[in-house]
Amino acid sequence: MASRQFEWLLVQGQVFFVLGFSILLLTRGGVRLELVRELGALAVFGFCEAVSAWCGAWLDHGGASAAWLAWLRLSALGLGYAALLTFALQVTLPTSNGSRGRWFIGAALLLLWGTSLVLGRVAGLSVEGTLLMGEIAARYGMALPGGMLGAWGLRRETYRTIEPDRFLPLVKPPMRVTEVALGAFALVGGLIGPASAFFPASLLNEPAVLARTGIPVSAFRALVGCGMAFGVARALDVVLNEIEIWLEGVEQMQALVAERERIGRDLHDGIIQSIYASGLILEGARQNLSRSPAEARQQVTTAIENLNETIHDIRRYIFDLRGDIPQEDLKTALRRLLKDFQVNTLLETSLVVVGRGREKRPLDAQRRRHLLQIAREALTNAARHARATEVTVRLTYGASRLSLSISDDGMGLSSLPDGDGHGLRNMRERARMLNGELNIDTAPGRGLRVTVTVPLVQRVGCSAKGMGGSKEVPGGALKKGQNDA
């Protein structure tokens, strides 16, 4: 029986340690939910309950002579139950009182409990009696009300702080498990403790439960701890996943807005102005039809040339707008992209793939989309500004990274533009979202090469800001107006 008690105390300690560690792990990102911020006290309770259980297991296994271990167990017990009561106050009292005040209440109760132990020793109470009375006081005075009040307050706070239409249906089931577990802990952890001569410790105590059920109370506490750990971890996981989905939607919307702004500006500055200029030329030709037919014919010819150029620009914009998420692998998507590009611009294109075996580790659809958008932006710039005759796309699979480069044989640049062109800014932002690096290499007379290098496996938690980076390597100074990436 002593062996079973020892084993269940170890399990109890491990379960409550997992509870505390899970809360710290899942809330380290600073989730902006008031309920999540209040779980810190519950994490302290989990760690302290783990320490007290492990100390109890060691004492029952033959370390009863280690008085310091008994005092450590009692101290962890008192601190943990004070933290549990603090958590209960946080989820029960109105937020206008401030969470700091609720920590002060818990600290004051802990200080009062510790002072009573000291006074008991000063009054001549034995060490064994002090330990017994201290544990009973902690369980009855803090664990019992903390568990009951925490279960009720958690239910109330869940409905008050969590968005009912989105999060509540998903979070509600695991939070119910946590509420039930807290209420059960008020019984097995607060009401049932060591045996004593006074009621209710004389009837509801650990030896009596063991004698009637054959199961150590630590087994029931371990089961309750499992419920708390599962409920809290599952609820936090659901909330974090939903927030991540929302953030991805915001990022996609921001990218869409940026694309609309770029297209709107280019349409206004390029195509609309060209059509307006062609209209003015045709208006002049109409006035010259009777006075100077030769000049009118020349004006009509000029207008036709301008309109043909505008048609090419429009086709390039249509090509640039084809940014749906690709369903095929990256190599096939790039081949299709280059085929469309060649049809629309009449430039010679080629695709070189190195390390084909690495394609067994396919990229997800969103990352393929970002890479294709970078390639599309670089190809568009080559068609519009580089005066190139050939464009080469090189896809290289390394051991852990992927490299995509787009190079042309155009006039090149002596340096990058002083202003951060919208296209270059889009490519840099996409490289950051991929946790990659953007490199631009160019010099007069030797074309321009855009290279983006990204990890094959995206790290968990990467965001659009603050991750990765970009690097531009120009060849020298640029005359204003040569390019606007």
C-alpha positions as CSV (number, residue, x, y, z in Angstrom):
1,M,0.0,0.0,0.0
2,A,2.9,2.3,0.8
3,S,4.3,1.6,-2.6
4,R,1.0,2.6,-4.3
5,Q,0.9,5.8,-2.3
6,F,4.4,6.6,-3.3
7,E,3.7,6.0,-7.0
8,W,0.5,8.0,-7.0
9,L,2.2,10.9,-5.3
10,L,4.8,10.9,-8.1
11,V,2.0,10.9,-10.7
12,Q,0.2,13.7,-8.8
13,G,3.3,15.8,-8.8
14,Q,4.0,15.2,-12.5
15,V,0.4,16.1,-13.5
16,F,0.3,19.4,-11.6
17,F,3.8,20.3,-13.0
18,V,2.4,19.8,-16.5
19,L,-0.5,22.0,-15.5
20,G,1.8,24.9,-14.5
21,F,4.2,24.4,-17.4
22,S,1.4,24.3,-20.0
23,I,0.0,27.6,-18.7
24,L,3.4,29.2,-18.9
25,L,4.1,27.7,-22.4
26,L,0.8,28.7,-23.9
27,T,0.6,32.2,-22.4
28,R,4.1,33.3,-23.1
29,G,3.0,35.1,-26.3
30,G,1.0,37.6,-24.3
31,V,-2.4,36.7,-25.5
32,R,-4.6,39.8,-25.0
33,L,-7.4,38.0,-23.3
34,E,-8.1,39.0,-19.7
35,L,-9.0,35.5,-18.7
36,V,-5.6,34.2,-20.0
37,R,-3.7,36.9,-18.1
38,E,-5.4,35.7,-14.9
39,L,-4.0,32.1,-15.3
40,G,-0.6,33.0,-13.8
41,A,-1.8,32.3,-10.3
42,L,-3.1,28.9,-11.4
43,A,0.4,28.1,-12.8
44,V,2.0,29.0,-9.5
45,F,-0.5,26.7,-7.8
46,G,0.4,23.9,-10.2
47,F,4.1,24.1,-9.6
48,C,3.7,24.3,-5.8
49,E,1.3,21.3,-5.7
50,A,3.9,19.4,-7.7
51,V,6.6,20.2,-5.2
52,S,4.5,19.3,-2.2
53,A,3.5,16.0,-3.8
54,W,7.1,15.1,-4.6
55,C,8.2,16.0,-1.2
56,G,5.4,13.9,0.3
57,A,6.4,10.9,-1.9
58,W,10.0,11.2,-0.7
59,L,8.9,11.4,3.0
60,D,6.7,8.4,2.6
61,H,9.5,6.5,0.9
62,G,11.8,6.7,3.8
63,G,12.8,10.3,4.2
64,A,10.7,11.0,7.2
65,S,13.7,12.0,9.3
66,A,14.4,14.9,7.0
67,A,12.6,17.7,8.8
68,W,13.6,20.3,6.3
69,L,11.8,18.3,3.6
70,A,8.6,18.3,5.7
71,W,8.8,22.1,6.1
72,L,9.5,22.5,2.4
73,R,6.4,20.4,1.6
74,L,4.3,22.5,4.0
75,S,5.6,25.8,2.6
76,A,4.9,24.7,-1.0
77,L,1.4,23.7,0.1
78,G,0.7,27.0,1.7
79,L,2.1,29.0,-1.2
80,G,0.2,26.9,-3.8
81,Y,-3.1,27.2,-2.0
82,A,-2.7,30.9,-1.5
83,A,-2.1,31.2,-5.3
84,L,-5.2,29.1,-6.0
85,L,-7.3,31.4,-3.8
86,T,-5.7,34.4,-5.6
87,F,-6.8,32.9,-8.9
88,A,-10.3,32.4,-7.5
89,L,-10.5,36.0,-6.4
90,Q,-9.2,37.2,-9.8
91,V,-12.0,35.4,-11.7
92,T,-14.6,36.3,-9.2
93,L,-14.1,39.9,-8.1
94,P,-14.9,42.8,-10.4
95,T,-12.0,43.9,-12.7
96,S,-12.3,47.5,-11.3
97,N,-10.6,46.3,-8.1
98,G,-7.4,45.5,-10.1
99,S,-5.5,42.2,-10.2
100,R,-2.7,43.6,-8.0
101,G,-5.1,44.1,-5.1
102,R,-6.2,40.4,-5.4
103,W,-2.5,39.4,-5.3
104,F,-2.2,41.4,-2.1
105,I,-5.1,39.6,-0.6
106,G,-3.5,36.2,-1.4
107,A,-0.2,37.4,0.0
108,A,-1.9,38.7,3.2
109,L,-3.6,35.3,3.8
110,L,-0.3,33.5,3.2
111,L,1.5,35.9,5.7
112,L,-1.3,35.3,8.2
113,W,-1.0,31.5,7.8
114,G,2.8,31.6,8.2
115,T,2.6,33.9,11.2
116,S,0.2,31.4,12.9
117,L,2.8,28.7,12.4
118,V,5.5,30.7,14.0
119,L,3.2,31.7,16.9
120,G,2.3,28.0,17.4
121,R,6.0,27.1,17.7
122,V,6.6,29.9,20.1
123,A,3.6,28.8,22.2
124,G,5.3,25.4,22.6
125,L,3.5,23.4,19.9
126,S,5.6,20.4,18.7
127,V,7.0,20.2,15.2
128,E,4.6,17.4,14.2
129,G,1.7,19.3,15.6
130,T,2.7,22.5,13.8
131,L,3.0,20.7,10.5
132,L,-0.4,19.0,11.0
133,M,-2.2,22.2,12.0
134,G,-0.5,24.1,9.2
135,E,-1.6,21.7,6.5
136,I,-5.2,21.5,7.9
137,A,-5.4,25.3,8.0
138,A,-4.0,25.6,4.5
139,R,-6.5,23.1,3.1
140,Y,-9.6,24.3,4.9
141,G,-8.7,28.0,4.8
142,M,-7.4,28.4,1.3
143,A,-7.7,25.2,-0.9
144,L,-11.4,24.6,-0.1
145,P,-12.7,28.1,-0.7
146,G,-10.2,28.6,-3.6
147,G,-11.4,25.5,-5.4
148,M,-15.1,26.2,-5.0
149,L,-14.9,29.9,-5.7
150,G,-12.5,29.3,-8.6
151,A,-15.0,26.9,-10.3
152,W,-17.8,29.4,-10.0
153,G,-15.7,32.4,-10.9
154,L,-14.2,30.7,-14.0
155,R,-17.6,29.9,-15.3
156,R,-18.7,33.5,-14.8
157,E,-15.5,35.0,-16.3
158,T,-15.6,32.7,-19.3
159,Y,-19.0,34.1,-20.4
160,R,-17.9,37.7,-19.5
161,T,-14.6,37.9,-21.3
162,I,-14.7,35.5,-24.3
163,E,-16.4,36.5,-27.5
164,P,-19.7,34.6,-27.6
165,D,-20.1,34.2,-31.3
166,R,-16.6,33.1,-32.2
167,F,-14.5,31.7,-29.3
168,L,-17.1,30.6,-26.7
169,P,-18.6,27.6,-28.5
170,L,-15.0,26.3,-29.0
171,V,-13.7,27.1,-25.5
172,K,-16.8,26.2,-23.6
173,P,-16.3,22.4,-23.4
174,P,-12.7,22.4,-22.1
175,M,-13.5,25.2,-19.7
176,R,-16.3,23.1,-18.3
177,V,-13.8,20.3,-17.6
178,T,-11.6,22.9,-15.8
179,E,-14.5,24.1,-13.7
180,V,-15.5,20.6,-12.7
181,A,-11.9,19.8,-11.8
182,L,-11.5,22.9,-9.7
183,G,-14.7,22.0,-7.8
184,A,-13.5,18.4,-7.3
185,F,-10.1,19.7,-6.0
186,A,-12.0,21.7,-3.3
187,L,-13.2,18.3,-2.1
188,V,-10.1,16.0,-2.5
189,G,-7.5,18.7,-1.9
190,G,-9.3,21.0,0.5
191,L,-11.7,19.0,2.5
192,I,-9.9,15.7,2.6
193,G,-6.6,16.1,4.4
194,P,-4.6,14.5,7.3
195,A,-6.5,12.9,10.2
196,S,-7.2,15.0,13.3
197,A,-9.3,14.9,16.4
198,F,-11.8,17.6,15.4
199,F,-14.6,17.5,12.7
200,P,-14.5,17.2,9.8
201,A,-10.9,16.0,9.8
202,S,-11.9,13.2,12.1
203,L,-14.2,11.7,9.5
204,L,-13.0,13.0,6.1
205,N,-9.3,12.3,6.0
206,E,-6.8,10.5,3.8
207,P,-6.5,7.3,5.9
208,A,-10.3,7.0,6.1
209,V,-10.7,7.3,2.3
210,L,-7.9,4.8,1.7
211,A,-9.5,2.3,4.1
212,R,-13.0,2.6,2.5
213,T,-12.0,2.7,-1.2
214,G,-8.6,1.1,-1.3
215,I,-7.4,4.0,-3.4
216,P,-5.0,6.7,-2.1
217,V,-6.3,10.3,-2.1
218,S,-3.3,11.2,-4.2
219,A,-4.8,9.2,-7.1
220,F,-8.0,11.3,-7.0
221,R,-5.9,14.5,-6.8
222,A,-3.9,13.3,-9.8
223,L,-7.1,12.7,-11.7
224,V,-8.4,16.1,-10.8
225,G,-5.0,17.6,-11.9
226,C,-5.4,15.8,-15.3
227,G,-8.8,17.5,-15.8
228,M,-7.3,20.9,-15.0
229,A,-4.3,20.4,-17.3
230,F,-6.4,19.2,-20.2
231,G,-9.1,21.8,-19.8
232,V,-6.7,24.8,-19.6
233,A,-4.3,23.5,-22.3
234,R,-7.1,22.7,-24.7
235,A,-8.9,26.0,-24.1
236,L,-5.7,28.0,-24.6
237,D,-4.8,26.0,-27.7
238,V,-8.2,26.7,-29.3
239,V,-7.9,30.5,-28.5
240,L,-4.4,30.7,-29.9
241,N,-5.3,28.8,-33.0
242,E,-8.3,31.1,-33.7
243,I,-6.1,34.1,-33.1
244,E,-3.5,32.8,-35.5
245,I,-6.2,32.2,-38.2
246,W,-7.4,35.7,-37.7
247,L,-3.9,37.2,-38.0
248,E,-3.3,35.2,-41.2
249,G,-6.6,36.7,-42.5
250,V,-5.4,40.2,-41.6
251,E,-2.1,39.6,-43.3
252,Q,-3.8,38.4,-46.5
253,M,-6.1,41.4,-46.4
254,Q,-3.1,43.8,-46.0
255,A,-1.4,42.1,-48.9
256,L,-4.6,42.5,-51.0
257,V,-4.9,46.2,-50.1
258,A,-1.2,46.7,-51.0
259,E,-1.8,45.1,-54.4
260,R,-4.8,47.2,-55.0
261,E,-2.9,50.4,-54.1
262,R,-0.1,49.5,-56.4
263,I,-2.4,48.6,-59.3
264,G,-4.5,51.7,-58.8
265,R,-1.4,53.9,-58.8
266,D,0.1,52.3,-61.8
267,L,-3.2,52.5,-63.7
268,H,-3.5,56.2,-62.9
269,D,0.2,57.1,-63.7
270,G,0.6,54.8,-66.7
271,I,-2.4,53.4,-68.6
272,I,-4.9,56.1,-67.8
273,Q,-2.4,58.9,-68.7
274,S,-1.5,57.1,-71.9
275,I,-5.1,56.8,-73.0
276,Y,-5.7,60.4,-72.1
277,A,-2.7,61.4,-74.1
278,S,-3.9,59.3,-77.1
279,G,-7.2,61.0,-76.9
280,L,-5.6,64.5,-77.0
281,I,-3.6,63.4,-80.1
282,L,-6.7,62.1,-81.8
283,E,-8.6,65.3,-81.0
284,G,-5.8,67.3,-82.6
285,A,-5.9,65.0,-85.7
286,R,-9.6,65.6,-86.1
287,Q,-9.0,69.3,-86.2
288,N,-6.2,68.9,-88.7
289,L,-8.2,66.6,-91.1
290,S,-9.2,69.5,-93.4
291,R,-6.2,71.8,-92.8
292,S,-3.3,69.4,-92.9
293,P,-4.2,65.8,-93.8
294,A,-0.6,64.7,-93.7
295,E,-0.1,66.0,-90.1
296,A,-3.4,64.4,-89.1
297,R,-2.3,61.0,-90.5
298,Q,0.9,61.3,-88.5
299,Q,-1.0,62.1,-85.4
300,V,-3.3,59.1,-85.9
301,T,-0.2,56.9,-86.4
302,T,1.3,58.2,-83.2
303,A,-2.0,57.6,-81.3
304,I,-2.2,54.0,-82.6
305,E,1.3,53.3,-81.5
306,N,0.5,54.7,-78.0
307,L,-2.7,52.6,-77.8
308,N,-0.8,49.5,-78.8
309,E,1.7,50.1,-76.1
310,T,-1.1,50.7,-73.7
311,I,-2.7,47.3,-74.7
312,H,0.6,45.6,-73.9
313,D,0.6,47.3,-70.5
314,I,-2.9,46.2,-69.8
315,R,-2.0,42.6,-70.7
316,R,0.9,42.8,-68.3
317,Y,-1.4,44.0,-65.6
318,I,-3.8,41.2,-66.3
319,F,-0.8,38.8,-66.1
320,D,0.3,40.4,-62.8
321,L,-3.2,40.0,-61.3
322,R,-3.3,36.2,-61.8
323,G,-2.2,35.6,-58.2
324,D,-4.4,32.8,-57.1
325,I,-3.0,30.2,-54.7
326,P,-1.3,27.6,-56.8
327,Q,-2.4,24.0,-56.5
328,E,0.5,22.4,-58.3
329,D,4.1,22.1,-57.0
330,L,6.4,25.1,-57.3
331,K,8.3,23.9,-60.3
332,T,5.1,23.4,-62.3
333,A,3.6,26.7,-61.2
334,L,6.8,28.5,-62.3
335,R,6.8,26.8,-65.7
336,R,3.1,27.9,-66.2
337,L,4.0,31.4,-65.0
338,L,6.9,31.7,-67.5
339,K,4.7,30.4,-70.3
340,D,2.1,33.1,-69.7
341,F,4.8,35.7,-69.3
342,Q,6.4,34.8,-72.6
343,V,3.1,34.9,-74.4
344,N,2.2,38.4,-73.0
345,T,5.7,40.0,-73.3
346,L,7.3,38.0,-76.2
347,L,10.5,37.8,-74.1
348,E,12.6,34.6,-74.2
349,T,12.3,32.7,-70.9
350,S,14.0,29.6,-69.3
351,L,13.6,27.7,-66.1
352,V,16.5,25.9,-64.4
353,V,15.8,23.5,-61.5
354,V,18.6,22.2,-59.3
355,G,18.2,19.5,-56.7
356,R,14.9,18.0,-57.9
357,G,15.0,15.3,-55.2
358,R,14.3,18.0,-52.6
359,E,10.8,18.4,-54.0
360,K,9.8,15.5,-51.8
361,R,9.5,18.1,-49.1
362,P,6.8,20.3,-50.8
363,L,6.0,23.8,-49.6
364,D,2.5,24.7,-48.4
365,A,0.2,26.6,-50.7
366,Q,0.6,30.0,-49.0
367,R,4.4,29.9,-49.2
368,R,4.3,28.8,-52.9
369,R,2.0,31.8,-53.5
370,H,4.4,34.2,-51.9
371,L,7.3,32.9,-53.9
372,L,5.3,33.1,-57.1
373,Q,4.3,36.6,-56.4
374,I,7.9,37.6,-55.9
375,A,8.8,35.9,-59.2
376,R,5.8,37.7,-60.9
377,E,6.9,41.1,-59.5
378,A,10.5,40.6,-60.7
379,L,9.3,39.4,-64.1
380,T,7.0,42.4,-64.5
381,N,9.8,44.8,-63.6
382,A,12.1,43.1,-66.2
383,A,9.4,43.5,-68.9
384,R,8.6,47.1,-68.0
385,H,12.0,48.6,-67.2
386,A,15.0,46.4,-68.0
387,R,14.9,46.5,-71.9
388,A,15.8,42.8,-71.7
389,T,15.5,40.1,-74.3
390,E,15.8,37.1,-72.1
391,V,14.8,36.2,-68.5
392,T,16.1,33.1,-66.6
393,V,14.5,31.7,-63.5
394,R,16.6,29.4,-61.4
395,L,15.1,27.2,-58.6
396,T,17.6,25.6,-56.3
397,Y,16.8,23.1,-53.6
398,G,19.4,22.9,-50.8
399,A,19.7,20.7,-47.8
400,S,17.5,23.0,-45.7
401,R,16.9,26.1,-47.8
402,L,15.3,26.9,-51.1
403,S,16.6,29.6,-53.5
404,L,14.7,31.3,-56.3
405,S,16.4,33.8,-58.6
406,I,15.1,35.8,-61.5
407,S,17.7,37.3,-63.7
408,D,17.5,39.3,-67.0
409,D,20.0,40.4,-69.6
410,G,18.8,44.0,-69.6
411,M,20.6,47.3,-69.1
412,G,21.0,46.8,-65.3
413,L,21.2,49.6,-62.7
414,S,24.1,51.4,-61.1
415,S,22.2,51.4,-57.8
416,L,18.7,50.8,-56.5
417,P,16.3,53.7,-56.5
418,D,16.4,56.2,-53.7
419,G,12.7,55.7,-52.9
420,D,11.4,52.4,-51.8
421,G,9.4,51.4,-54.8
422,H,6.1,49.6,-54.1
423,G,7.2,46.5,-56.0
424,L,10.5,46.2,-54.2
425,R,8.7,46.8,-50.9
426,N,6.2,44.0,-51.7
427,M,9.0,41.6,-52.5
428,R,10.8,42.4,-49.3
429,E,7.7,42.1,-47.2
430,R,6.9,38.7,-48.7
431,A,10.5,37.5,-48.0
432,R,10.0,38.6,-44.4
433,M,6.7,36.6,-44.2
434,L,8.6,33.6,-45.4
435,N,11.4,34.1,-42.9
436,G,13.8,34.5,-45.8
437,E,16.3,36.9,-47.4
438,L,15.9,39.0,-50.5
439,N,19.0,39.9,-52.5
440,I,19.2,42.2,-55.5
441,D,22.3,42.1,-57.6
442,T,22.7,44.5,-60.5
443,A,25.2,46.7,-62.4
444,P,25.1,48.8,-65.6
445,G,25.3,46.6,-68.6
446,R,25.0,43.2,-66.9
447,G,21.3,43.0,-66.1
448,L,19.6,42.5,-62.8
449,R,19.1,39.4,-60.6
450,V,16.5,39.1,-57.8
451,T,17.2,36.2,-55.4
452,V,15.0,35.1,-52.5
453,T,16.3,32.4,-50.1
454,V,13.9,30.8,-47.7
455,P,13.9,27.8,-45.3
456,L,12.3,24.6,-46.7
457,V,10.5,24.1,-43.4
458,Q,8.7,27.2,-42.0
459,R,9.4,27.7,-38.2
460,V,6.3,27.8,-35.9
461,G,5.3,31.3,-34.8
462,C,6.9,33.2,-37.6
463,S,5.1,36.5,-38.3
464,A,5.2,39.0,-41.1
465,K,7.2,41.5,-39.0
466,G,10.5,41.2,-37.4
467,M,11.4,37.8,-39.0
468,G,13.9,37.3,-41.8
469,G,15.1,40.3,-43.7
470,S,16.2,41.6,-47.1
471,K,19.5,42.6,-48.6
472,E,20.1,44.7,-51.7
473,V,23.5,44.7,-53.5
474,P,23.6,47.4,-56.1
475,G,26.5,48.0,-58.3
476,G,26.9,51.8,-58.0
477,A,24.9,55.0,-58.4
478,L,21.6,55.2,-60.3
479,K,20.4,58.0,-62.4
480,K,17.0,59.1,-61.2
481,G,14.1,57.8,-63.4
482,Q,15.8,54.7,-64.8
483,N,13.8,52.3,-62.8
484,D,11.1,52.1,-60.2
485,A,11.0,48.7,-58.7
